[in-house]
Amino acid sequence: MKKHLTTINDLTYHKIWKSGVRTFYASGPNGFCNSTQPEEIQEFAALVRQDGRKIYWRNYFATTEELLYDFSLQIGDSLPVNGINFFSGVFITAIDTILIGNEERLSFQLNNGITSFLVEGIGHDAGFLQYFPPILECANRLNCYGQNELPLFPENPTDCDYSVGIDKAITLSNFNIYPNPATDVLIIELQNEAVKTVEILNINAQLIKKRILLNNRNEISIAAFPAGVYFVKVQNEKPKRFVKF
């Protein structure tokens, strides 16, 4: 199997990761999203495949795929309702093309102004896999889009940082997980005693194995696991996830 790809029911998906620094800020009168210290993240986000101008996805624990975006739609057509778009009355009022690098991509304008852009392969104001605004509580913002560490959208981005390393060990503030992908043995190295236990879940959120971590270097046998997508949840103040074939 090729790197970064996985096959489910004879359909081939790309693995999407997210990496960076996440911070929440107070939103609304109840302050649901209180300000927090920046949190380093590097985790699996979703499985995505493309069929023509339609994009399908499986999120963390989905058992079936879902139509995420359909850029074959025409003016007057409604966007698909799915796990990131809860609004059934959103339809297309105008279609344009914009140049991203050397490639022309479709750009939709929508009727209710819930997002200032919806661009093929990029997403909307909040990002590619994030909820469509408005979200009354915690929300996201897309700062920029790029390929091969080259910023491409918007025209003059000011805040771009590309640091996703899919093929490398997942190295975080207090533990390392490798190899990635793994076939026989998964190794977890601890930097301190903050990490206590680890859980391995399959794509259906079923617990496959749970292990108490007693040493600085811990080996977990996964040779008996069927090929597929798995998540490692490390029990500390910042749970993380890991994906293997």
C-alpha positions in Angstrom: 0.0 0.0 0.0 1.3 3.5 -0.9 2.3 5.9 1.9 -0.5 8.2 3.2 -3.2 6.0 1.6 -5.6 3.5 3.1 -8.3 1.3 1.5 -11.7 0.6 3.0 -14.4 -1.3 1.1 -12.2 -1.1 -2.1 -12.2 2.7 -1.9 -8.8 4.5 -1.5 -8.6 7.4 0.9 -5.9 10.0 1.6 -5.0 10.5 5.3 -5.4 14.1 6.4 -3.4 15.3 9.4 -3.5 18.6 11.3 -0.5 20.1 13.1 0.3 23.3 14.8 -0.7 25.2 17.9 -4.3 25.5 19.1 -5.6 28.1 21.6 -9.2 28.8 22.7 -10.5 32.2 23.4 -13.7 33.4 25.2 -16.7 33.5 22.9 -20.2 34.9 23.9 -21.5 36.0 27.2 -21.1 32.6 28.9 -17.4 32.4 28.0 -17.8 28.8 26.8 -14.4 28.8 25.1 -12.3 30.3 27.8 -8.7 31.4 26.9 -6.2 28.7 27.3 -2.5 28.2 27.0 -1.4 27.2 23.5 -1.6 23.5 22.9 0.8 21.7 20.5 -1.2 19.3 18.2 -0.2 16.8 15.6 -3.1 14.4 15.0 -5.1 12.5 12.5 -8.1 14.5 11.2 -10.0 12.4 8.6 -9.9 10.1 5.6 -10.7 11.9 2.3 -11.2 10.7 -1.3 -12.1 12.6 -4.5 -14.4 11.4 -7.3 -14.4 14.0 -10.0 -15.5 17.3 -8.3 -17.0 15.5 -5.4 -15.1 15.0 -2.2 -16.0 12.3 0.3 -14.8 11.9 3.9 -14.7 9.6 6.9 -14.1 11.5 10.2 -12.6 10.0 13.3 -15.1 7.3 14.1 -17.4 7.2 11.0 -18.5 3.8 9.8 -19.7 5.1 6.4 -18.4 7.8 4.2 -20.2 11.1 3.7 -20.3 13.6 0.8 -18.3 16.6 2.1 -18.1 19.0 -0.9 -19.7 18.9 -4.4 -18.1 21.3 -6.8 -20.2 20.0 -9.7 -23.2 21.9 -8.3 -24.7 24.8 -10.2 -26.2 28.1 -9.3 -29.3 27.6 -7.2 -28.2 24.1 -6.0 -28.0 23.5 -2.2 -24.8 22.5 -0.5 -24.9 19.0 1.0 -25.9 18.8 4.6 -23.2 16.8 6.5 -20.9 16.7 9.5 -19.5 20.2 8.9 -22.6 21.9 7.4 -25.8 21.7 9.4 -27.7 24.3 7.4 -30.1 22.9 4.8 -31.0 26.2 3.2 -27.5 27.1 1.9 -27.4 27.4 -1.9 -25.1 28.8 -4.5 -25.7 32.3 -5.8 -22.6 32.7 -8.1 -19.7 30.6 -9.4 -16.3 31.9 -10.3 -12.8 30.6 -10.9 -9.7 31.7 -9.1 -6.0 30.9 -9.8 -4.3 28.9 -7.0 -0.7 28.6 -8.0 -0.9 27.5 -11.6 -4.3 25.8 -11.2 -7.8 27.2 -11.7 -10.3 26.3 -9.0 -14.0 26.9 -8.6 -15.2 29.4 -6.1 -18.8 29.5 -4.8 -20.7 32.4 -3.4 -23.5 31.4 -1.0 -26.9 33.0 -0.3 -26.7 33.7 3.4 -23.2 34.9 3.8 -22.2 32.2 6.3 -18.7 32.2 4.8 -16.9 34.8 2.6 -15.5 32.1 0.4 -15.9 28.4 -0.5 -13.0 27.4 -2.8 -12.5 24.0 -4.4 -9.8 22.0 -2.5 -9.4 24.7 0.2 -12.7 25.0 2.0 -14.3 28.0 3.6 -13.6 30.7 6.3 -13.0 28.1 9.0 -11.0 25.6 7.0 -11.3 22.4 4.9 -12.6 20.0 7.6 -14.1 22.5 10.1 -17.7 23.4 10.8 -19.3 26.0 8.6 -19.9 29.3 10.5 -21.7 30.5 12.4 -20.8 28.3 15.3 -22.1 29.7 18.6 -19.3 28.4 20.7 -15.8 27.4 19.7 -14.9 28.2 16.0 -11.9 28.1 13.7 -10.4 30.4 11.2 -8.4 29.5 8.0 -5.3 31.8 7.9 -3.8 30.4 4.7 -3.5 27.5 2.3 -0.3 26.2 0.7 1.3 23.3 -1.0 4.9 22.1 -0.5 5.3 24.8 2.1 4.5 27.5 -0.4 1.6 29.9 0.6 -1.0 30.1 -2.2 -4.2 31.5 -0.6 -5.2 34.2 0.1 -3.1 36.3 -2.2 -0.9 37.8 0.5 -1.0 35.5 3.5 0.7 36.8 6.7 0.4 33.8 9.0 1.5 30.5 7.5 3.4 27.8 9.2 3.7 24.3 7.7 5.0 21.6 10.1 3.2 18.4 9.4 5.5 15.4 9.2 3.4 12.4 8.2 6.2 9.9 7.8 8.1 10.7 10.9 7.7 9.7 14.5 5.1 11.7 16.3 7.2 13.8 18.6 5.4 15.8 21.3 6.3 17.6 24.4 6.4 14.5 26.6 6.3 11.4 24.5 7.2 9.9 21.1 5.3 7.4 19.1 6.9 5.4 16.2 7.2 3.9 13.6 4.4 5.5 11.5 3.1 3.5 9.8 3.5 0.5 12.0 3.0 -3.2 11.2 4.3 -5.4 14.1 5.3 -3.3 17.1 4.4 0.2 18.2 6.9 2.0 20.4 6.0 4.7 22.8 8.9 6.6 24.5 8.1 8.8 27.5 10.0 11.9 28.5 8.5 12.2 32.0 5.9 10.5 34.2 2.9 12.5 33.0 1.8 9.7 30.6 0.2 6.8 32.4 -1.9 4.7 30.0 -2.5 4.3 26.3 -5.6 3.1 24.5 -5.7 1.8 20.9 -9.0 2.2 19.1 -10.2 1.2 15.6 -11.9 3.4 13.2 -15.3 2.5 14.7 -14.1 3.8 18.1 -13.9 0.3 19.5 -11.2 -0.3 22.2 -8.7 -2.8 20.8 -6.1 -2.7 23.5 -5.3 -0.8 26.7 -1.9 -0.7 28.3 -0.4 0.9 31.4 2.9 2.5 30.6 5.5 1.6 33.2 8.8 2.3 31.5 10.4 5.1 29.5 10.4 2.9 26.4 7.3 0.8 25.9 6.7 -1.7 23.1 3.1 -2.7 22.1 2.5 -5.7 19.8 0.1 -4.9 17.0 1.1 -7.8 14.7 -2.4 -9.5 15.2 -4.3 -6.3 14.2 -6.0 -6.4 10.8 -4.7 -3.8 8.4 -6.6 -0.6 8.8 -6.7 2.8 10.6 -6.1 2.9 14.3 -6.0 5.7 16.9 -3.7 5.8 19.9 -5.1 7.8 22.8 -2.5 8.7 25.3 -3.9 9.4 28.8 -2.4 12.7 30.0 -3.5 16.3 29.9 -3.3 16.4 26.1 -4.7 13.2 24.4 -3.1 12.5 21.0 -3.9 10.2 18.1 -1.8 8.0 15.8 -2.8 6.3 12.6 -1.3 3.1 11.0 -2.1 0.9 8.0 
